[in-house]
Amino acid sequence: MDVPARQVRALYTAETITVYQAYRAEIAEAALAAGRFVGPFKRERMTWIKPSFLWMMYRCGWAEKPGQERVLAIEITRAGFEWALAHACLSHFDRTEHTDRAEWSRQLKTSPVRVQWDPERSLRLQPLPYRSLQVGLSGEAVHHYVDDWTVTITDKTPVVREIRSLLRAGDERRATELLPDERPYPLDETAAHP
């Protein structure tokens, strides 16, 4: 199966898409109790959401990196996700996307959303030859994320720990069975540009 170099793969329904974040226990517990992000979560900071479960596992080291011990699955509206992509700027200059560095720099300063494409990861967290999307939300985008887009927040830490244990025991088949069923996410041309 040929996978495009850049493709959003995610768990989604007709109305929502699931993204992942990893936090320290205090932030995760408060969000789970409230059903949305509340203090000590800080709206003033850029927050990065990831549709790829395995990329999140790479980033948080299967929930073992300090400050990233709790993995949350955040179901957000597809309309919100697509708004974010439509208002995004690449986090780095790309001559195929921007006229020049000055134009990119202006866009970067005014955009409430940044996107970057990083190598997708295998079950063993090795880089794959295609990319996975990360979306950085700041300013008005964070407020939309917290107040308007979030539908549910679920603690995925137990399943993360179970997959980690299965991998350490050498049982990749059972570990794979616990992964979310991510598939290519349909984007229209306006949302797909970053």
Legacy VTK file of the C-alpha trace (Angstrom):
# vtk DataFile Version 3.0
C-alpha trace
ASCII
DATASET POLYDATA
POINTS 194 float
0.000 0.000 0.000
1.389 3.391 -1.015
1.006 6.070 1.636
1.338 9.703 0.523
4.294 11.599 2.009
1.845 13.875 3.851
-1.465 12.424 4.939
-3.604 12.971 8.022
-4.442 9.580 9.518
-6.787 9.555 12.494
-9.581 7.920 14.415
-12.727 9.827 13.451
-16.507 9.725 13.129
-18.890 11.728 10.971
-18.718 14.589 13.498
-15.461 14.251 15.443
-11.756 13.494 15.166
-9.602 12.147 17.998
-6.310 13.860 18.823
-3.795 13.014 21.523
-1.859 14.936 24.133
0.325 13.863 27.049
0.479 15.760 30.333
1.584 15.513 33.914
-0.996 14.020 36.278
-2.297 17.348 37.671
-3.315 18.667 34.257
-4.767 15.333 33.114
-6.795 14.754 36.301
-8.286 18.261 36.214
-9.235 17.902 32.531
-10.779 14.468 33.038
-12.803 15.674 36.036
-14.081 18.783 34.220
-14.546 17.193 30.800
-12.496 20.031 29.304
-9.157 21.699 29.895
-9.053 23.797 33.072
-6.227 24.990 35.318
-3.433 24.076 35.743
-3.696 23.858 31.919
-2.474 27.210 30.570
-4.305 28.766 27.648
-1.433 31.230 27.172
0.913 28.486 25.968
0.876 26.853 22.556
-0.679 23.406 22.837
0.165 20.694 20.294
-2.427 18.136 19.259
-1.582 14.970 17.343
-4.027 12.811 15.369
-1.484 9.946 15.267
-1.485 7.720 18.348
1.935 6.258 17.536
3.480 9.679 16.973
2.164 10.637 20.410
3.745 7.470 21.816
7.050 8.457 20.252
6.770 11.959 21.727
5.878 10.806 25.257
7.956 7.601 25.287
4.933 5.378 25.984
3.963 7.737 28.862
7.345 7.450 30.582
8.819 10.888 29.848
8.676 13.343 32.762
5.647 15.619 32.515
4.037 13.352 29.907
2.988 10.405 32.069
-0.718 10.689 31.257
-2.001 10.265 27.704
-5.354 11.804 26.845
-7.525 11.174 23.793
-9.442 14.348 23.022
-12.395 14.001 20.712
-12.923 17.346 18.987
-15.325 18.502 16.309
-14.228 17.974 12.745
-15.373 21.523 12.019
-12.931 22.798 14.656
-10.065 20.674 13.369
-10.660 21.869 9.831
-10.903 25.501 11.017
-7.493 25.036 12.621
-5.977 23.715 9.395
-7.558 26.512 7.359
-5.962 29.085 9.717
-2.571 27.378 9.931
0.928 28.287 8.917
3.773 25.821 8.511
6.119 25.988 11.485
9.091 26.205 9.116
9.773 27.962 5.806
8.995 25.856 2.733
9.761 27.397 -0.648
7.040 25.273 -2.288
4.423 26.824 0.019
5.678 30.404 0.485
6.796 33.128 -1.897
9.726 34.060 0.334
10.879 33.990 3.960
9.438 37.431 4.700
5.955 36.342 3.563
6.215 33.157 5.666
7.442 35.136 8.690
4.471 37.542 8.431
2.054 34.614 8.200
3.711 32.852 11.137
3.354 35.930 13.380
-0.350 36.352 12.661
-1.531 32.747 12.452
-3.149 31.217 15.568
-2.198 27.737 14.346
1.080 26.099 13.327
1.466 22.775 11.613
4.421 20.540 11.067
4.902 17.201 9.396
7.162 14.753 11.206
8.052 11.158 10.319
5.244 8.804 11.302
6.276 6.037 13.699
5.989 2.261 13.701
4.821 0.195 16.661
8.464 0.094 17.777
8.578 3.903 17.307
10.971 3.736 14.372
10.564 6.452 11.695
8.468 5.532 8.670
8.956 6.985 5.165
5.827 9.149 5.376
4.813 12.032 7.605
2.359 12.608 10.420
0.674 15.912 11.254
1.094 17.904 14.443
-1.071 20.970 15.028
0.016 23.747 17.395
-2.786 25.919 18.771
-2.259 29.384 20.238
-4.316 32.498 20.953
-7.887 32.257 19.697
-7.330 28.665 18.516
-6.624 27.483 22.091
-9.796 29.188 23.304
-11.826 27.511 20.539
-10.212 24.163 21.361
-11.050 24.387 25.065
-14.441 26.122 24.866
-15.983 25.063 21.553
-14.315 22.044 19.937
-13.748 19.569 22.760
-16.440 16.888 22.891
-14.878 14.299 25.230
-11.590 13.683 27.008
-10.597 10.081 27.762
-7.647 8.759 29.730
-5.686 6.416 27.451
-2.860 5.844 29.937
-4.011 2.318 30.942
-4.052 1.100 27.328
-0.712 2.825 26.673
0.800 0.929 29.607
-0.731 -2.337 28.409
0.668 -1.896 24.888
4.059 -0.988 26.365
4.030 -4.157 28.498
3.042 -6.336 25.555
5.848 -4.886 23.444
8.373 -5.507 26.206
7.118 -9.093 26.386
7.565 -9.423 22.612
3.844 -9.746 21.803
3.495 -7.336 18.875
0.330 -9.027 17.603
-1.651 -8.324 20.791
-0.106 -4.851 21.082
-1.224 -4.040 17.534
-4.779 -5.170 18.319
-4.998 -2.431 20.966
-4.069 0.414 18.601
-6.808 2.824 17.487
-8.221 2.214 14.014
-6.688 5.235 12.283
-7.468 5.760 8.623
-6.889 8.543 6.075
-8.837 11.641 7.074
-10.748 13.322 4.220
-9.721 16.945 3.790
-10.957 19.435 1.252
-8.374 21.451 -0.668
-8.673 24.572 1.498
-8.002 22.671 4.719
-5.312 20.425 3.237
-2.855 23.166 2.167
-0.423 23.195 5.127
LINES 1 195
194 0 1 2 3 4 5 6 7 8 9 10 11 12 13 14 15 16 17 18 19 20 21 22 23 24 25 26 27 28 29 30 31 32 33 34 35 36 37 38 39 40 41 42 43 44 45 46 47 48 49 50 51 52 53 54 55 56 57 58 59 60 61 62 63 64 65 66 67 68 69 70 71 72 73 74 75 76 77 78 79 80 81 82 83 84 85 86 87 88 89 90 91 92 93 94 95 96 97 98 99 100 101 102 103 104 105 106 107 108 109 110 111 112 113 114 115 116 117 118 119 120 121 122 123 124 125 126 127 128 129 130 131 132 133 134 135 136 137 138 139 140 141 142 143 144 145 146 147 148 149 150 151 152 153 154 155 156 157 158 159 160 161 162 163 164 165 166 167 168 169 170 171 172 173 174 175 176 177 178 179 180 181 182 183 184 185 186 187 188 189 190 191 192 193
